[in-house]
């Protein structure tokens, strides 16, 4: 009995070893590595900043055709004209592109995530509520605005480019004409409306289509004032170039244009000029970008009617 039992055990062991060898030759089924840092599971939610950065965002640029326009103010026509806006003069600009909308929180968030730049004030760890995603970014210095435009393959507009895009070629006072700013055309202070909340009462960048410029550029009066590339000189218009002026070569202050949600309508005039230190950050100021139009086909509209945009060419990003 003992010999037979020992023999049976050896036979069973040999069979088990043979079976194990066969199993080693069979490929094991693939399994997911849920601990891998290279490829997170598909169900892992995005962090809030990354989620916000994927939101749809109005964008695109408008081509402003080459040609002359009237820059500065005529004090006989515009009683709010300041000495830094005189004399009124004609300027020739080459064709250029300009952002149709102000740079939004979503736009700037993509820049922050891509470069590690500092977050503006009013942003938190979230960094901002989704309802504020399409508000213009604020509390951005001139240097930060310049860095954003360069990162985006663009640049800040010159003061002359900004003004032509805002008012067209006929010397109008506001983007929509000579009549004063109204509730339907701009997000700007009116009698009794000034308010200094913890977070400003900004409007989405694609609001106020009735106040668009002759080229279809939005909110060049109100919402936020906008940095441009030029150094500020209050007497620059007395000796400026008459073709593609770039502003003074040196200075202490940088120009911003357009007025904001918490300033009087007179500040939002297309010829109005203001300035601040390049490191200045304000809850009243944002920006938009521009691009030179060299080699670009097509012509922008020369119409003086804000609602006649049939010939304007749009560049989507």
Secondary structure, DSSP 8 states (H G I E B T S, - for coil): -HHHHHHHHHHHHHHHHHHHHHHHHS-------TT-SSS--TT----HHHHHHTS-----EEEE-SEEEEES--TTT-TT--GGG-S-EEEEE--EEEESS--BHHHHHHHHHHH-----TT-BTTBS-GGGTTBB--S--HHHHHHHHHHTT-EE--HHHHHHHHHTTTT-SBTTBSS---TTT-----TT-----SS----BTT--GGG--TT----SSSSSEEEEEEE--TTGGGS--SBS---BSS-SEEEEES--TTS-GGGGSTT--EEEETT---TTEEE-EEEE-TT--S-----S-TT--TT--EE--
